[in-house]
Amino acid sequence: MKKGNKYGTHRVLEPKGVLPQPANKIDNNMDEIYDNEILIDVQTLNIDSASFTDISARAGGDHEKIKEIMFDIVAKQGKHRNPWTGSGGMLLGTVEKIGDALIGKTDLKVGDKIATLVSLSLTPLRIDKIKEIRSDVDQVDIDGKAILFESGIYAKIPSDLPENLALSALDVAGAPAQTAKLVKPGDTVIIIGAGGKSGMLCCYEAKKRAGVTGKVIGITHSKRSTDRLMSLGFCDHVFPADATQPVPVLEKVEELTNGQLADVTINNVNIPDTEMTSILITKDSGVVYFFSMATSFTKAALGAEGVGSDVTMIVGNGYTRGHAEITLQLLRESKKLRNIFTELYA
């Protein structure tokens, strides 16, 4: 086997010298793997919510057109990085082959079912057939292969949770795990996009961390997500709003917090132009965590400057230590969460 680079730069075709994620094209030839790679037989792609929403809109919701767009993305790049959003997703598959250099260095063995916890935007991928598109959960079942680099992180699918349930939760594992790190007892926490997959997990975790002296406010979009979140009972207040309209949202938040605003704001939406809402509803000493892949750094940075806001802004790194274990544990802890995730995703 040929020797590979830990971070996968040996797969980069253009431009040379960059890492696989920003590369325009990577080598997705699966006939031969490098000595530090893991070959995966792919079962399901869990497309990033911002990416799938964008692709679906471009295809007019037509599944055949969605297939064409996905095939075209992989054909041009050797990976599934949405050229319009820059985001990818993750995958579920079975370990097919392990490079010689990793033997004894990994706890994986051939036949293990895993979810990759690195983005499809850097993962060498070959799609042979798209078998089913599940638009309601952003999942696409395929026949195909993928490569996990030596530096790539993953989670073994637990035996006590259905595969698609675990995959859906692991896709957004960074959000509730970061929430656990950011929220302190007594905090007022506002979650934008609170009725979605990552939002519900964050609401549960935020309430657990903020405690009885804290307050959790969920901002939703549709009536369905509003009703769903209210039924879970994780939030002290839930209200629907257009998060691209900052002033009306700010007025509602001022009312609910007696003008105190949020200590921590978590942005989980899958659409652009919600940066200013996140900033305005957060107090000067507070923190905004942008988990949304639709976030514009330029809009957030210049927007905060423009309104004289001294909030601390955190880019939504999808990884934090222990994030997979933390997130799967939430589904075990909360029967309500597990039931709703089973209904929606499993």
N, C-alpha and C positions, 0 to 999 in steps of 0.2 A: 504493500500500500504506500502511496505517496504521502509525504509528510505535510500536514496542514498547519495553518496558523490558528492560534487559540480563538481569535475573534472572527475567523472566517474570511480574512482578506484574500486568501488563495482562490476564493470563488468570484472575486470581483473582476468583471470584464471591462467596465468603463464607468467613470474615469478611474484609472489606476491610482492606487495610493490611498483611496478612501475606504471606510468601513462599509460593510454590506448594506446597512440601512440607508444612508444617503446615496449609495451607488445607483446609477441609472440602469445598469444591467449586470446581473450576476449569472454565473454558470449553474444551470439547473439540470445538468446531465447526471442521472442517477445510476448509470451503468457501472460506475466505479466510484467508491467513496474513498475519502482521505483517511489517514490513520487515526485522526482525532474527531471523527464525525460519527453521528448516529443516524442510520437510515430508518425512516418511519413510513409505514404503510398507512396512508391517511384515510380516515373514515368521515370526518366532519370538519368543515371550516366554520369557525365562529367569527364572522366578520364584525369588525369594530362598528359600533352603532352609527357613528357619524359617517363612516364609509358606506355602510349598507344603505342608509337613508339617502345618501347622495346618488349611489348607483341606481337604486330603485326609482328615484325621481327622474334620472336621465333616461331610464328605460320605460317610463310611464307605467311602472308596476308590472310590465310584461315579463314573464319569467324567461321566455326565449331570448329576449333582448338583454336581460340580466346575465344570462349565460354567455352571450356574445361578448359583453363588456368584460366579464371576468376572464374568459379565455384570452381576450386581446391583451389585458393587463399582464397576464403571466407570460404570454408569447413575447411581448416586448421587453419585459424586465427580468424574467426568470423568477419572479416572486409576486406576491399579491399586495402591492403598495398602491393604493388608490391615488392616481395622479392629480386628482382635484383636492383631496383632503390631506394626502400624505400619510394616512393611517392604514393599518392593516387588520389586525385581529389575532386570533390564535387558532390552534387546531387540536383535534382529538385523533389519536391513532395508536398503532401497535408497533413496538420496536421490532424491526426486521433484521437489522444487522448492526454490530458495534465495531468501530474501528479498533485495530490492534493496540494502539497507544492508550486506549481507554479501558482495556481489559484489566480488571482489578482496581481501577480508579473510580468506577461508577457503581452505584447500587442497582443499576438497571440490568436486565437480562432479556434476551430475545423472547418475545411473546408478551412482555409487559404492556399494559394499556396505560398510556400517559396523555396528559394535556400539556402542550408546550406553553410556557409562560413568557415567551419572547414574541415579539410582534411578527406577523406575517410580512411586514414591510422589510424585513431583513432575512427571512427564511427562504432558502432555495426550495422551490415548489414546482411540481409537475402535475397538471390536471389532465387525466386521461378521459374522464367522463364526469359530467355533473348529473347526479341521479335525482336529487330532490332539493327544492328551495323552500325553506320555511321562513317566509318573510316576517311573520309575527314575532320570531325570536332571533332573526338575523343569522340563521344557521343554514349551511349548504352541505348536503351529503355528496361526497365525490368518491371516485376511484382515482388514486394518485399517490405520489410519493413526496416526501419532504426530507430535508436535512436539518438536524439539530447540531449546532457547533459545540465545541468543547466548553465554551463559556456560557452556553445557553442553559436557562433554568427550566424546570419542568415539575410537574406534580403527578405522582401515580394516582390513578383513579381509585378512590376508596371503595371497598366492597360493600359498605353500608349505605351508599347513595347511588341512585340511578345515574348512568353515564351522562346523559344530556343535562340533568340537573346539576351535577358537579361541574360540567363544562361551562354552563351558563354563569355559575357563580365565580368560577376561577377566571373567567374572561375579565371580570371587573374587580379582582381580588385586591388591587392596589388601593381602591377607594375606601372601603371600610377599614382596612388596616391602617391607612394614613389618618382616617378619622379617629381611630383609637389612640394614635400618637398625639393628635392635635387638641382634642377636647378634654377639658378639665372640669372637675366638679363645680357646679354653679354657672357654667358658661351658657350664654344664649347662642344656639347654633341654628343657622338657616341653611337648608338644603334646597338648591334649585334643581329641578328635574327629580323631585323626591318620589314620584310615583313610578319611576322606571326601575330597571334591574339594580343598577348600582345605588340608586337613590333609596330604595327600600332597605337595602343592607346598611347604608350609612345612617338612616334614621334610627334603626334599631341600635346600632353601635353608639351613636351620639347620645341617645337617651340613657343608655347604660352608663356612659362615661360622665355625662353632665349631672345625672342623679336627680334627686327630688328638688334640689335647690336650683337646678338649671332649667332651661327651656329649649325645646326643639320645635322649629317652625318649618313646615314642608310647603314648598311652592311647586304646584303641579301645572299640567297643561290642559289635559282633557278631563271631561266629567268622569270618564271611566277610571282614569288613574287617581283622580281626587277621591272618588268613592272607595276605591281599593285601599288607598293609604289611610283614610279615616277609619275603615273597618279594622285595620291592623292595630290601631291605638298606640303607635310609637311616638306620635307627635302631639304637642300641646295645642298647636294650631295648624290647620291645613287650609290653603286657599289656592284657587286656580288663577293664573295670570300669564300674560305674554311677557316672557323674560327679556324680549328685545326692546321693551318699553320701560326704561328705568324709573321714570318719575312716578307713574302710578304705583309701581311695586314699592318704591321707597315710601310713599305716603301710607300704604297699608302696613309696611313693616314698622314705621314710626308709631302708628296707632297701636300695634300689638306689643311693642316694646317700650311704650311710654317715652319714645324718642331716644332710647339708649342704643338701638341698633344691635348688630350681631358681633359677638366676640370671634366667632368662626363662621365663615361661609364656605359651603362645599358646592361647587358647580359641576353638575353631572349631565348637562343637556347635550343633545347631539346636533344642535343647529348653531350657526354663527351669530355674532352680534349680541351676546349676552354679557359681555365683559363689564360694561358700565353699570348694569344692574347689580352685579356681584360686588363691585367696588363701592357703590353708593350706599348699599344696605349694611356695610361693615364699618364699625367705628374705627377711628384713626389708629388705635393701638391693636386692632384686630388682624386676623389672618384670613386671606382668601385662598382656597385651594382649588385650582382649576384642573379638575380631572377630565373635563371635556376636551376631546381631541379636535373640536371645532374652534378652540380658543385661538385668538390672534395675539401674539406677544406684543406686537406694535400697538394694537388698539388698547390693550390692557395697560401697558406702560405709559403711553402718551395720554390715555384717558384719565388715569389716576393723577398724573401731573396736572392735567387741565382743570381738574376740580379741586386740586390742593389736598388730595387724600394721601395719608401716610400709612396706608395699610401695607402689611407684608404679603406679598403674592408668591405662591408656591406653584411651580409647574407640576402637573400631574404625572409624576413618575409612576408608571404602572407597577413598579417593584418597590417593596420595602421588606425588610427581613421578616420572615415568618408569615408573609401575607396570605399564602395559600392555606396554611393551617388555621390562621385566624378566621378566614372567610368560611371555610367548610365547617368550622366549629359553630358559627352563627346558625347555620342550618340545623345543626344538631341541638343547639340550645333552645331555639325558638320554634315551637310547633306551628305557630302562625306563619312564620317566614317559610318554613319547609313546605307547608301546605300550599301556599300561594305560588311558590317557585315550582312545585310539582305540577300544579294546575297549568301554569303558564309555559313551562319549559321542558317538563319531562313527559 
